[in-house]
Amino acid sequence: MIHYSVIPMDVIFEGMESFEPRYMEIEQGGVFMQIEPINGFQARIVRLYSCNPQDYLNAHYTPGTIISYSPVFEGISPI
């Protein structure tokens, strides 16, 4: 990658080594996607894992979109 800038490279790439994203894979509306949780009930779409071209044309599933979701923990039975 070539990056031309008047800003020093140390400033641009500061903190890059310590960045550790927390990605999850979920299914919402029949579409598998990778998300980055923001808080307990919201997440940002990172990418779609769909073979259907219509899913990529749906504005609700655009990468960067904030969605609401409720995490479901498998293997835990309700009391």
mmCIF file of the N, C-alpha and C atoms, coordinates in Angstrom:
data_MODEL
# 
_entry.id   MODEL 
# 
loop_
_atom_site.group_PDB 
_atom_site.id 
_atom_site.type_symbol 
_atom_site.label_atom_id 
_atom_site.label_alt_id 
_atom_site.label_comp_id 
_atom_site.label_asym_id 
_atom_site.label_entity_id 
_atom_site.label_seq_id 
_atom_site.pdbx_PDB_ins_code 
_atom_site.Cartn_x 
_atom_site.Cartn_y 
_atom_site.Cartn_z 
_atom_site.occupancy 
_atom_site.B_iso_or_equiv 
_atom_site.pdbx_formal_charge 
_atom_site.auth_seq_id 
_atom_site.auth_comp_id 
_atom_site.auth_asym_id 
_atom_site.auth_atom_id 
_atom_site.pdbx_PDB_model_num 
ATOM 1   N N  . MET A 1 1  ? 0.848   -1.175  0.000  1.00 0.00 ? 1  MET A N  1 
ATOM 2   C CA . MET A 1 1  ? 0.000   0.000   0.000  1.00 0.00 ? 1  MET A CA 1 
ATOM 3   C C  . MET A 1 1  ? 0.893   1.237   0.000  1.00 0.00 ? 1  MET A C  1 
ATOM 4   N N  . ILE A 1 2  ? 0.584   2.169   -0.840 1.00 0.00 ? 2  ILE A N  1 
ATOM 5   C CA . ILE A 1 2  ? 1.302   3.440   -0.889 1.00 0.00 ? 2  ILE A CA 1 
ATOM 6   C C  . ILE A 1 2  ? 0.374   4.514   -0.363 1.00 0.00 ? 2  ILE A C  1 
ATOM 7   N N  . HIS A 1 3  ? 0.884   5.285   0.581  1.00 0.00 ? 3  HIS A N  1 
ATOM 8   C CA . HIS A 1 3  ? 0.073   6.338   1.199  1.00 0.00 ? 3  HIS A CA 1 
ATOM 9   C C  . HIS A 1 3  ? 0.884   7.633   1.177  1.00 0.00 ? 3  HIS A C  1 
ATOM 10  N N  . TYR A 1 4  ? 0.393   8.613   0.437  1.00 0.00 ? 4  TYR A N  1 
ATOM 11  C CA . TYR A 1 4  ? 1.046   9.908   0.350  1.00 0.00 ? 4  TYR A CA 1 
ATOM 12  C C  . TYR A 1 4  ? 0.303   10.889  1.247  1.00 0.00 ? 4  TYR A C  1 
ATOM 13  N N  . SER A 1 5  ? 1.017   11.518  2.171  1.00 0.00 ? 5  SER A N  1 
ATOM 14  C CA . SER A 1 5  ? 0.385   12.469  3.080  1.00 0.00 ? 5  SER A CA 1 
ATOM 15  C C  . SER A 1 5  ? 1.436   13.386  3.686  1.00 0.00 ? 5  SER A C  1 
ATOM 16  N N  . VAL A 1 6  ? 1.003   14.590  4.072  1.00 0.00 ? 6  VAL A N  1 
ATOM 17  C CA . VAL A 1 6  ? 1.901   15.507  4.778  1.00 0.00 ? 6  VAL A CA 1 
ATOM 18  C C  . VAL A 1 6  ? 1.911   15.192  6.275  1.00 0.00 ? 6  VAL A C  1 
ATOM 19  N N  . ILE A 1 7  ? 0.990   14.357  6.722  1.00 0.00 ? 7  ILE A N  1 
ATOM 20  C CA . ILE A 1 7  ? 0.931   13.953  8.126  1.00 0.00 ? 7  ILE A CA 1 
ATOM 21  C C  . ILE A 1 7  ? 1.921   12.808  8.331  1.00 0.00 ? 7  ILE A C  1 
ATOM 22  N N  . PRO A 1 8  ? 2.726   12.867  9.389  1.00 0.00 ? 8  PRO A N  1 
ATOM 23  C CA . PRO A 1 8  ? 3.705   11.793  9.622  1.00 0.00 ? 8  PRO A CA 1 
ATOM 24  C C  . PRO A 1 8  ? 3.027   10.429  9.790  1.00 0.00 ? 8  PRO A C  1 
ATOM 25  N N  . MET A 1 9  ? 3.707   9.386   9.318  1.00 0.00 ? 9  MET A N  1 
ATOM 26  C CA . MET A 1 9  ? 3.150   8.034   9.386  1.00 0.00 ? 9  MET A CA 1 
ATOM 27  C C  . MET A 1 9  ? 2.904   7.593   10.829 1.00 0.00 ? 9  MET A C  1 
ATOM 28  N N  . ASP A 1 10 ? 3.718   8.074   11.769 1.00 0.00 ? 10 ASP A N  1 
ATOM 29  C CA . ASP A 1 10 ? 3.517   7.713   13.178 1.00 0.00 ? 10 ASP A CA 1 
ATOM 30  C C  . ASP A 1 10 ? 2.166   8.183   13.681 1.00 0.00 ? 10 ASP A C  1 
ATOM 31  N N  . VAL A 1 11 ? 1.726   9.337   13.225 1.00 0.00 ? 11 VAL A N  1 
ATOM 32  C CA . VAL A 1 11 ? 0.432   9.879   13.648 1.00 0.00 ? 11 VAL A CA 1 
ATOM 33  C C  . VAL A 1 11 ? -0.711  9.122   12.967 1.00 0.00 ? 11 VAL A C  1 
ATOM 34  N N  . ILE A 1 12 ? -0.560  8.818   11.703 1.00 0.00 ? 12 ILE A N  1 
ATOM 35  C CA . ILE A 1 12 ? -1.617  8.134   10.949 1.00 0.00 ? 12 ILE A CA 1 
ATOM 36  C C  . ILE A 1 12 ? -1.872  6.744   11.501 1.00 0.00 ? 12 ILE A C  1 
ATOM 37  N N  . PHE A 1 13 ? -0.805  5.992   11.752 1.00 0.00 ? 13 PHE A N  1 
ATOM 38  C CA . PHE A 1 13 ? -0.947  4.603   12.170 1.00 0.00 ? 13 PHE A CA 1 
ATOM 39  C C  . PHE A 1 13 ? -0.856  4.404   13.681 1.00 0.00 ? 13 PHE A C  1 
ATOM 40  N N  . GLU A 1 14 ? -0.987  5.477   14.437 1.00 0.00 ? 14 GLU A N  1 
ATOM 41  C CA . GLU A 1 14 ? -0.930  5.391   15.897 1.00 0.00 ? 14 GLU A CA 1 
ATOM 42  C C  . GLU A 1 14 ? -2.086  4.537   16.427 1.00 0.00 ? 14 GLU A C  1 
ATOM 43  N N  . GLY A 1 15 ? -1.779  3.575   17.256 1.00 0.00 ? 15 GLY A N  1 
ATOM 44  C CA . GLY A 1 15 ? -2.800  2.719   17.845 1.00 0.00 ? 15 GLY A CA 1 
ATOM 45  C C  . GLY A 1 15 ? -3.229  1.558   16.973 1.00 0.00 ? 15 GLY A C  1 
ATOM 46  N N  . MET A 1 16 ? -2.645  1.409   15.807 1.00 0.00 ? 16 MET A N  1 
ATOM 47  C CA . MET A 1 16 ? -3.056  0.345   14.901 1.00 0.00 ? 16 MET A CA 1 
ATOM 48  C C  . MET A 1 16 ? -2.749  -1.041  15.477 1.00 0.00 ? 16 MET A C  1 
ATOM 49  N N  . GLU A 1 17 ? -1.641  -1.181  16.208 1.00 0.00 ? 17 GLU A N  1 
ATOM 50  C CA . GLU A 1 17 ? -1.265  -2.471  16.782 1.00 0.00 ? 17 GLU A CA 1 
ATOM 51  C C  . GLU A 1 17 ? -2.209  -2.895  17.900 1.00 0.00 ? 17 GLU A C  1 
ATOM 52  N N  . SER A 1 18 ? -2.801  -1.946  18.591 1.00 0.00 ? 18 SER A N  1 
ATOM 53  C CA . SER A 1 18 ? -3.664  -2.272  19.730 1.00 0.00 ? 18 SER A CA 1 
ATOM 54  C C  . SER A 1 18 ? -5.137  -2.424  19.343 1.00 0.00 ? 18 SER A C  1 
ATOM 55  N N  . PHE A 1 19 ? -5.480  -2.199  18.075 1.00 0.00 ? 19 PHE A N  1 
ATOM 56  C CA . PHE A 1 19 ? -6.865  -2.307  17.631 1.00 0.00 ? 19 PHE A CA 1 
ATOM 57  C C  . PHE A 1 19 ? -7.258  -3.770  17.540 1.00 0.00 ? 19 PHE A C  1 
ATOM 58  N N  . GLU A 1 20 ? -8.260  -4.189  18.317 1.00 0.00 ? 20 GLU A N  1 
ATOM 59  C CA . GLU A 1 20 ? -8.759  -5.558  18.298 1.00 0.00 ? 20 GLU A CA 1 
ATOM 60  C C  . GLU A 1 20 ? -10.278 -5.537  18.153 1.00 0.00 ? 20 GLU A C  1 
ATOM 61  N N  . PRO A 1 21 ? -10.772 -5.656  16.923 1.00 0.00 ? 21 PRO A N  1 
ATOM 62  C CA . PRO A 1 21 ? -12.221 -5.617  16.719 1.00 0.00 ? 21 PRO A CA 1 
ATOM 63  C C  . PRO A 1 21 ? -12.895 -6.857  17.295 1.00 0.00 ? 21 PRO A C  1 
ATOM 64  N N  . ARG A 1 22 ? -14.135 -6.692  17.733 1.00 0.00 ? 22 ARG A N  1 
ATOM 65  C CA . ARG A 1 22 ? -14.932 -7.796  18.255 1.00 0.00 ? 22 ARG A CA 1 
ATOM 66  C C  . ARG A 1 22 ? -16.044 -8.073  17.249 1.00 0.00 ? 22 ARG A C  1 
ATOM 67  N N  . TYR A 1 23 ? -15.800 -8.939  16.319 1.00 0.00 ? 23 TYR A N  1 
ATOM 68  C CA . TYR A 1 23 ? -16.786 -9.250  15.301 1.00 0.00 ? 23 TYR A CA 1 
ATOM 69  C C  . TYR A 1 23 ? -17.599 -10.473 15.693 1.00 0.00 ? 23 TYR A C  1 
ATOM 70  N N  . MET A 1 24 ? -18.847 -10.512 15.244 1.00 0.00 ? 24 MET A N  1 
ATOM 71  C CA . MET A 1 24 ? -19.737 -11.648 15.454 1.00 0.00 ? 24 MET A CA 1 
ATOM 72  C C  . MET A 1 24 ? -20.441 -11.941 14.141 1.00 0.00 ? 24 MET A C  1 
ATOM 73  N N  . GLU A 1 25 ? -20.824 -13.182 13.944 1.00 0.00 ? 25 GLU A N  1 
ATOM 74  C CA . GLU A 1 25 ? -21.625 -13.560 12.786 1.00 0.00 ? 25 GLU A CA 1 
ATOM 75  C C  . GLU A 1 25 ? -23.043 -13.844 13.259 1.00 0.00 ? 25 GLU A C  1 
ATOM 76  N N  . ILE A 1 26 ? -24.016 -13.227 12.599 1.00 0.00 ? 26 ILE A N  1 
ATOM 77  C CA . ILE A 1 26 ? -25.421 -13.431 12.957 1.00 0.00 ? 26 ILE A CA 1 
ATOM 78  C C  . ILE A 1 26 ? -26.249 -13.616 11.686 1.00 0.00 ? 26 ILE A C  1 
ATOM 79  N N  . GLU A 1 27 ? -27.484 -14.020 11.889 1.00 0.00 ? 27 GLU A N  1 
ATOM 80  C CA . GLU A 1 27 ? -28.457 -14.074 10.801 1.00 0.00 ? 27 GLU A CA 1 
ATOM 81  C C  . GLU A 1 27 ? -29.610 -13.159 11.191 1.00 0.00 ? 27 GLU A C  1 
ATOM 82  N N  . GLN A 1 28 ? -29.942 -12.239 10.320 1.00 0.00 ? 28 GLN A N  1 
ATOM 83  C CA . GLN A 1 28 ? -31.064 -11.339 10.575 1.00 0.00 ? 28 GLN A CA 1 
ATOM 84  C C  . GLN A 1 28 ? -31.853 -11.186 9.290  1.00 0.00 ? 28 GLN A C  1 
ATOM 85  N N  . GLY A 1 29 ? -33.126 -11.477 9.354  1.00 0.00 ? 29 GLY A N  1 
ATOM 86  C CA . GLY A 1 29 ? -33.977 -11.376 8.176  1.00 0.00 ? 29 GLY A CA 1 
ATOM 87  C C  . GLY A 1 29 ? -33.597 -12.371 7.093  1.00 0.00 ? 29 GLY A C  1 
ATOM 88  N N  . GLY A 1 30 ? -33.010 -13.505 7.486  1.00 0.00 ? 30 GLY A N  1 
ATOM 89  C CA . GLY A 1 30 ? -32.600 -14.506 6.513  1.00 0.00 ? 30 GLY A CA 1 
ATOM 90  C C  . GLY A 1 30 ? -31.281 -14.216 5.837  1.00 0.00 ? 30 GLY A C  1 
ATOM 91  N N  . VAL A 1 31 ? -30.560 -13.181 6.300  1.00 0.00 ? 31 VAL A N  1 
ATOM 92  C CA . VAL A 1 31 ? -29.283 -12.797 5.706  1.00 0.00 ? 31 VAL A CA 1 
ATOM 93  C C  . VAL A 1 31 ? -28.180 -12.995 6.750  1.00 0.00 ? 31 VAL A C  1 
ATOM 94  N N  . PHE A 1 32 ? -27.151 -13.763 6.391  1.00 0.00 ? 32 PHE A N  1 
ATOM 95  C CA . PHE A 1 32 ? -25.999 -13.934 7.273  1.00 0.00 ? 32 PHE A CA 1 
ATOM 96  C C  . PHE A 1 32 ? -25.073 -12.745 7.092  1.00 0.00 ? 32 PHE A C  1 
ATOM 97  N N  . MET A 1 33 ? -24.580 -12.213 8.224  1.00 0.00 ? 33 MET A N  1 
ATOM 98  C CA . MET A 1 33 ? -23.713 -11.038 8.168  1.00 0.00 ? 33 MET A CA 1 
ATOM 99  C C  . MET A 1 33 ? -22.722 -11.041 9.309  1.00 0.00 ? 33 MET A C  1 
ATOM 100 N N  . GLN A 1 34 ? -21.659 -10.273 9.131  1.00 0.00 ? 34 GLN A N  1 
ATOM 101 C CA . GLN A 1 34 ? -20.685 -10.049 10.185 1.00 0.00 ? 34 GLN A CA 1 
ATOM 102 C C  . GLN A 1 34 ? -20.963 -8.675  10.768 1.00 0.00 ? 34 GLN A C  1 
ATOM 103 N N  . ILE A 1 35 ? -21.027 -8.614  12.104 1.00 0.00 ? 35 ILE A N  1 
ATOM 104 C CA . ILE A 1 35 ? -21.328 -7.346  12.764 1.00 0.00 ? 35 ILE A CA 1 
ATOM 105 C C  . ILE A 1 35 ? -20.259 -7.033  13.807 1.00 0.00 ? 35 ILE A C  1 
ATOM 106 N N  . GLU A 1 36 ? -20.215 -5.764  14.191 1.00 0.00 ? 36 GLU A N  1 
ATOM 107 C CA . GLU A 1 36 ? -19.358 -5.310  15.280 1.00 0.00 ? 36 GLU A CA 1 
ATOM 108 C C  . GLU A 1 36 ? -20.274 -4.717  16.343 1.00 0.00 ? 36 GLU A C  1 
ATOM 109 N N  . PRO A 1 37 ? -20.434 -5.392  17.487 1.00 0.00 ? 37 PRO A N  1 
ATOM 110 C CA . PRO A 1 37 ? -21.336 -4.876  18.524 1.00 0.00 ? 37 PRO A CA 1 
ATOM 111 C C  . PRO A 1 37 ? -20.905 -3.495  19.019 1.00 0.00 ? 37 PRO A C  1 
ATOM 112 N N  . ILE A 1 38 ? -21.894 -2.616  19.193 1.00 0.00 ? 38 ILE A N  1 
ATOM 113 C CA . ILE A 1 38 ? -21.646 -1.276  19.728 1.00 0.00 ? 38 ILE A CA 1 
ATOM 114 C C  . ILE A 1 38 ? -21.999 -1.256  21.211 1.00 0.00 ? 38 ILE A C  1 
ATOM 115 N N  . ASN A 1 39 ? -23.179 -1.768  21.520 1.00 0.00 ? 39 ASN A N  1 
ATOM 116 C CA . ASN A 1 39 ? -23.612 -1.933  22.905 1.00 0.00 ? 39 ASN A CA 1 
ATOM 117 C C  . ASN A 1 39 ? -24.436 -3.219  22.967 1.00 0.00 ? 39 ASN A C  1 
ATOM 118 N N  . GLY A 1 40 ? -25.199 -3.412  24.022 1.00 0.00 ? 40 GLY A N  1 
ATOM 119 C CA . GLY A 1 40 ? -25.925 -4.656  24.203 1.00 0.00 ? 40 GLY A CA 1 
ATOM 120 C C  . GLY A 1 40 ? -26.957 -4.983  23.144 1.00 0.00 ? 40 GLY A C  1 
ATOM 121 N N  . PHE A 1 41 ? -27.514 -3.972  22.482 1.00 0.00 ? 41 PHE A N  1 
ATOM 122 C CA . PHE A 1 41 ? -28.605 -4.227  21.538 1.00 0.00 ? 41 PHE A CA 1 
ATOM 123 C C  . PHE A 1 41 ? -28.419 -3.563  20.187 1.00 0.00 ? 41 PHE A C  1 
ATOM 124 N N  . GLN A 1 42 ? -27.261 -2.976  19.925 1.00 0.00 ? 42 GLN A N  1 
ATOM 125 C CA . GLN A 1 42 ? -26.988 -2.355  18.632 1.00 0.00 ? 42 GLN A CA 1 
ATOM 126 C C  . GLN A 1 42 ? -25.653 -2.844  18.106 1.00 0.00 ? 42 GLN A C  1 
ATOM 127 N N  . ALA A 1 43 ? -25.557 -2.913  16.773 1.00 0.00 ? 43 ALA A N  1 
ATOM 128 C CA . ALA A 1 43 ? -24.311 -3.338  16.136 1.00 0.00 ? 43 ALA A CA 1 
ATOM 129 C C  . ALA A 1 43 ? -24.187 -2.660  14.778 1.00 0.00 ? 43 ALA A C  1 
ATOM 130 N N  . ARG A 1 44 ? -22.961 -2.599  14.292 1.00 0.00 ? 44 ARG A N  1 
ATOM 131 C CA . ARG A 1 44 ? -22.666 -2.034  12.973 1.00 0.00 ? 44 ARG A CA 1 
ATOM 132 C C  . ARG A 1 44 ? -22.386 -3.190  12.017 1.00 0.00 ? 44 ARG A C  1 
ATOM 133 N N  . ILE A 1 45 ? -23.016 -3.181  10.852 1.00 0.00 ? 45 ILE A N  1 
ATOM 134 C CA . ILE A 1 45 ? -22.783 -4.220  9.854  1.00 0.00 ? 45 ILE A CA 1 
ATOM 135 C C  . ILE A 1 45 ? -21.398 -4.020  9.241  1.00 0.00 ? 45 ILE A C  1 
ATOM 136 N N  . VAL A 1 46 ? -20.599 -5.086  9.237  1.00 0.00 ? 46 VAL A N  1 
ATOM 137 C CA . VAL A 1 46 ? -19.262 -5.044  8.650  1.00 0.00 ? 46 VAL A CA 1 
ATOM 138 C C  . VAL A 1 46 ? -19.300 -5.586  7.229  1.00 0.00 ? 46 VAL A C  1 
ATOM 139 N N  . ARG A 1 47 ? -19.906 -6.779  7.045  1.00 0.00 ? 47 ARG A N  1 
ATOM 140 C CA . ARG A 1 47 ? -20.016 -7.372  5.707  1.00 0.00 ? 47 ARG A CA 1 
ATOM 141 C C  . ARG A 1 47 ? -21.149 -8.383  5.682  1.00 0.00 ? 47 ARG A C  1 
ATOM 142 N N  . LEU A 1 48 ? -21.585 -8.683  4.482  1.00 0.00 ? 48 LEU A N  1 
ATOM 143 C CA . LEU A 1 48 ? -22.627 -9.691  4.279  1.00 0.00 ? 48 LEU A CA 1 
ATOM 144 C C  . LEU A 1 48 ? -21.982 -10.983 3.793  1.00 0.00 ? 48 LEU A C  1 
ATOM 145 N N  . TYR A 1 49 ? -22.588 -12.123 4.182  1.00 0.00 ? 49 TYR A N  1 
ATOM 146 C CA . TYR A 1 49 ? -22.151 -13.435 3.725  1.00 0.00 ? 49 TYR A CA 1 
ATOM 147 C C  . TYR A 1 49 ? -23.270 -14.063 2.908  1.00 0.00 ? 49 TYR A C  1 
ATOM 148 N N  . SER A 1 50 ? -23.760 -13.391 1.926  1.00 0.00 ? 50 SER A N  1 
ATOM 149 C CA . SER A 1 50 ? -24.913 -13.866 1.174  1.00 0.00 ? 50 SER A CA 1 
ATOM 150 C C  . SER A 1 50 ? -24.528 -14.158 -0.273 1.00 0.00 ? 50 SER A C  1 
ATOM 151 N N  . CYS A 1 51 ? -25.183 -15.160 -0.829 1.00 0.00 ? 51 CYS A N  1 
ATOM 152 C CA . CYS A 1 51 ? -24.997 -15.474 -2.247 1.00 0.00 ? 51 CYS A CA 1 
ATOM 153 C C  . CYS A 1 51 ? -26.080 -14.819 -3.106 1.00 0.00 ? 51 CYS A C  1 
ATOM 154 N N  . ASN A 1 52 ? -27.066 -14.223 -2.455 1.00 0.00 ? 52 ASN A N  1 
ATOM 155 C CA . ASN A 1 52 ? -28.181 -13.598 -3.166 1.00 0.00 ? 52 ASN A CA 1 
ATOM 156 C C  . ASN A 1 52 ? -27.835 -12.143 -3.495 1.00 0.00 ? 52 ASN A C  1 
ATOM 157 N N  . PRO A 1 53 ? -27.759 -11.778 -4.765 1.00 0.00 ? 53 PRO A N  1 
ATOM 158 C CA . PRO A 1 53 ? -27.426 -10.393 -5.128 1.00 0.00 ? 53 PRO A CA 1 
ATOM 159 C C  . PRO A 1 53 ? -28.441 -9.376  -4.615 1.00 0.00 ? 53 PRO A C  1 
ATOM 160 N N  . GLN A 1 54 ? -29.692 -9.790  -4.416 1.00 0.00 ? 54 GLN A N  1 
ATOM 161 C CA . GLN A 1 54 ? -30.711 -8.855  -3.933 1.00 0.00 ? 54 GLN A CA 1 
ATOM 162 C C  . GLN A 1 54 ? -30.408 -8.388  -2.504 1.00 0.00 ? 54 GLN A C  1 
ATOM 163 N N  . ASP A 1 55 ? -29.738 -9.214  -1.709 1.00 0.00 ? 55 ASP A N  1 
ATOM 164 C CA . ASP A 1 55 ? -29.374 -8.806  -0.352 1.00 0.00 ? 55 ASP A CA 1 
ATOM 165 C C  . ASP A 1 55 ? -28.399 -7.638  -0.363 1.00 0.00 ? 55 ASP A C  1 
ATOM 166 N N  . TYR A 1 56 ? -27.505 -7.601  -1.338 1.00 0.00 ? 56 TYR A N  1 
ATOM 167 C CA . TYR A 1 56 ? -26.525 -6.514  -1.434 1.00 0.00 ? 56 TYR A CA 1 
ATOM 168 C C  . TYR A 1 56 ? -27.163 -5.220  -1.932 1.00 0.00 ? 56 TYR A C  1 
ATOM 169 N N  . LEU A 1 57 ? -28.304 -5.315  -2.587 1.00 0.00 ? 57 LEU A N  1 
ATOM 170 C CA . LEU A 1 57 ? -29.011 -4.122  -3.074 1.00 0.00 ? 57 LEU A CA 1 
ATOM 171 C C  . LEU A 1 57 ? -29.963 -3.560  -2.035 1.00 0.00 ? 57 LEU A C  1 
ATOM 172 N N  . ASN A 1 58 ? -30.194 -4.285  -0.942 1.00 0.00 ? 58 ASN A N  1 
ATOM 173 C CA . ASN A 1 58 ? -31.090 -3.840  0.122  1.00 0.00 ? 58 ASN A CA 1 
ATOM 174 C C  . ASN A 1 58 ? -30.362 -2.793  0.973  1.00 0.00 ? 58 ASN A C  1 
ATOM 175 N N  . ALA A 1 59 ? -30.886 -1.588  1.020  1.00 0.00 ? 59 ALA A N  1 
ATOM 176 C CA . ALA A 1 59 ? -30.254 -0.485  1.756  1.00 0.00 ? 59 ALA A CA 1 
ATOM 177 C C  . ALA A 1 59 ? -30.194 -0.741  3.259  1.00 0.00 ? 59 ALA A C  1 
ATOM 178 N N  . HIS A 1 60 ? -31.037 -1.622  3.785  1.00 0.00 ? 60 HIS A N  1 
ATOM 179 C CA . HIS A 1 60 ? -31.012 -1.924  5.218  1.00 0.00 ? 60 HIS A CA 1 
ATOM 180 C C  . HIS A 1 60 ? -29.783 -2.728  5.628  1.00 0.00 ? 60 HIS A C  1 
ATOM 181 N N  . TYR A 1 61 ? -29.131 -3.372  4.669  1.00 0.00 ? 61 TYR A N  1 
ATOM 182 C CA . TYR A 1 61 ? -27.986 -4.223  4.971  1.00 0.00 ? 61 TYR A CA 1 
ATOM 183 C C  . TYR A 1 61 ? -26.675 -3.649  4.443  1.00 0.00 ? 61 TYR A C  1 
ATOM 184 N N  . THR A 1 62 ? -26.611 -2.366  4.231  1.00 0.00 ? 62 THR A N  1 
ATOM 185 C CA . THR A 1 62 ? -25.392 -1.728  3.753  1.00 0.00 ? 62 THR A CA 1 
ATOM 186 C C  . THR A 1 62 ? -24.333 -1.746  4.857  1.00 0.00 ? 62 THR A C  1 
ATOM 187 N N  . PRO A 1 63 ? -23.084 -2.145  4.550  1.00 0.00 ? 63 PRO A N  1 
ATOM 188 C CA . PRO A 1 63 ? -22.036 -2.100  5.566  1.00 0.00 ? 63 PRO A CA 1 
ATOM 189 C C  . PRO A 1 63 ? -21.905 -0.699  6.169  1.00 0.00 ? 63 PRO A C  1 
ATOM 190 N N  . GLY A 1 64 ? -21.800 -0.655  7.497  1.00 0.00 ? 64 GLY A N  1 
ATOM 191 C CA . GLY A 1 64 ? -21.744 0.609   8.219  1.00 0.00 ? 64 GLY A CA 1 
ATOM 192 C C  . GLY A 1 64 ? -23.072 0.984   8.839  1.00 0.00 ? 64 GLY A C  1 
ATOM 193 N N  . THR A 1 65 ? -24.150 0.312   8.421  1.00 0.00 ? 65 THR A N  1 
ATOM 194 C CA . THR A 1 65 ? -25.476 0.588   8.960  1.00 0.00 ? 65 THR A CA 1 
ATOM 195 C C  . THR A 1 65 ? -25.570 0.069   10.391 1.00 0.00 ? 65 THR A C  1 
ATOM 196 N N  . ILE A 1 66 ? -26.180 0.858   11.259 1.00 0.00 ? 66 ILE A N  1 
ATOM 197 C CA . ILE A 1 66 ? -26.415 0.450   12.642 1.00 0.00 ? 66 ILE A CA 1 
ATOM 198 C C  . ILE A 1 66 ? -27.738 -0.309  12.694 1.00 0.00 ? 66 ILE A C  1 
ATOM 199 N N  . ILE A 1 67 ? -27.695 -1.532  13.234 1.00 0.00 ? 67 ILE A N  1 
ATOM 200 C CA . ILE A 1 67 ? -28.903 -2.348  13.344 1.00 0.00 ? 67 ILE A CA 1 
ATOM 201 C C  . ILE A 1 67 ? -29.169 -2.658  14.810 1.00 0.00 ? 67 ILE A C  1 
ATOM 202 N N  . SER A 1 68 ? -30.396 -3.003  15.105 1.00 0.00 ? 68 SER A N  1 
ATOM 203 C CA . SER A 1 68 ? -30.770 -3.480  16.430 1.00 0.00 ? 68 SER A CA 1 
ATOM 204 C C  . SER A 1 68 ? -30.828 -4.994  16.384 1.00 0.00 ? 68 SER A C  1 
ATOM 205 N N  . TYR A 1 69 ? -30.317 -5.631  17.417 1.00 0.00 ? 69 TYR A N  1 
ATOM 206 C CA . TYR A 1 69 ? -30.378 -7.078  17.503 1.00 0.00 ? 69 TYR A CA 1 
ATOM 207 C C  . TYR A 1 69 ? -30.401 -7.474  18.967 1.00 0.00 ? 69 TYR A C  1 
ATOM 208 N N  . SER A 1 70 ? -30.868 -8.680  19.241 1.00 0.00 ? 70 SER A N  1 
ATOM 209 C CA . SER A 1 70 ? -30.838 -9.191  20.607 1.00 0.00 ? 70 SER A CA 1 
ATOM 210 C C  . SER A 1 70 ? -30.042 -10.488 20.604 1.00 0.00 ? 70 SER A C  1 
ATOM 211 N N  . PRO A 1 71 ? -28.940 -10.499 21.332 1.00 0.00 ? 71 PRO A N  1 
ATOM 212 C CA . PRO A 1 71 ? -28.092 -11.691 21.341 1.00 0.00 ? 71 PRO A CA 1 
ATOM 213 C C  . PRO A 1 71 ? -28.833 -12.890 21.920 1.00 0.00 ? 71 PRO A C  1 
ATOM 214 N N  . VAL A 1 72 ? -28.649 -14.032 21.292 1.00 0.00 ? 72 VAL A N  1 
ATOM 215 C CA . VAL A 1 72 ? -29.237 -15.289 21.762 1.00 0.00 ? 72 VAL A CA 1 
ATOM 216 C C  . VAL A 1 72 ? -28.073 -16.217 22.063 1.00 0.00 ? 72 VAL A C  1 
ATOM 217 N N  . PHE A 1 73 ? -28.018 -16.705 23.274 1.00 0.00 ? 73 PHE A N  1 
ATOM 218 C CA . PHE A 1 73 ? -26.955 -17.593 23.688 1.00 0.00 ? 73 PHE A CA 1 
ATOM 219 C C  . PHE A 1 73 ? -27.422 -19.026 23.572 1.00 0.00 ? 73 PHE A C  1 
ATOM 220 N N  . GLU A 1 74 ? -26.790 -19.785 22.682 1.00 0.00 ? 74 GLU A N  1 
ATOM 221 C CA . GLU A 1 74 ? -27.187 -21.172 22.453 1.00 0.00 ? 74 GLU A CA 1 
ATOM 222 C C  . GLU A 1 74 ? -26.661 -22.034 23.589 1.00 0.00 ? 74 GLU A C  1 
ATOM 223 N N  . GLY A 1 75 ? -27.425 -23.058 23.922 1.00 0.00 ? 75 GLY A N  1 
ATOM 224 C CA . GLY A 1 75 ? -27.005 -23.991 24.952 1.00 0.00 ? 75 GLY A CA 1 
ATOM 225 C C  . GLY A 1 75 ? -27.444 -23.601 26.354 1.00 0.00 ? 75 GLY A C  1 
ATOM 226 N N  . ILE A 1 76 ? -28.068 -22.447 26.505 1.00 0.00 ? 76 ILE A N  1 
ATOM 227 C CA . ILE A 1 76 ? -28.550 -22.009 27.808 1.00 0.00 ? 76 ILE A CA 1 
ATOM 228 C C  . ILE A 1 76 ? -30.067 -22.199 27.836 1.00 0.00 ? 76 ILE A C  1 
ATOM 229 N N  . SER A 1 77 ? -30.528 -23.008 28.760 1.00 0.00 ? 77 SER A N  1 
ATOM 230 C CA . SER A 1 77 ? -31.959 -23.257 28.833 1.00 0.00 ? 77 SER A CA 1 
ATOM 231 C C  . SER A 1 77 ? -32.595 -22.275 29.814 1.00 0.00 ? 77 SER A C  1 
ATOM 232 N N  . PRO A 1 78 ? -33.802 -21.791 29.477 1.00 0.00 ? 78 PRO A N  1 
ATOM 233 C CA . PRO A 1 78 ? -34.477 -20.855 30.374 1.00 0.00 ? 78 PRO A CA 1 
ATOM 234 C C  . PRO A 1 78 ? -34.920 -21.572 31.655 1.00 0.00 ? 78 PRO A C  1 
ATOM 235 N N  . ILE A 1 79 ? -34.968 -20.830 32.733 1.00 0.00 ? 79 ILE A N  1 
ATOM 236 C CA . ILE A 1 79 ? -35.349 -21.389 34.043 1.00 0.00 ? 79 ILE A CA 1 
ATOM 237 C C  . ILE A 1 79 ? -36.851 -21.476 34.148 1.00 0.00 ? 79 ILE A C  1 
# 
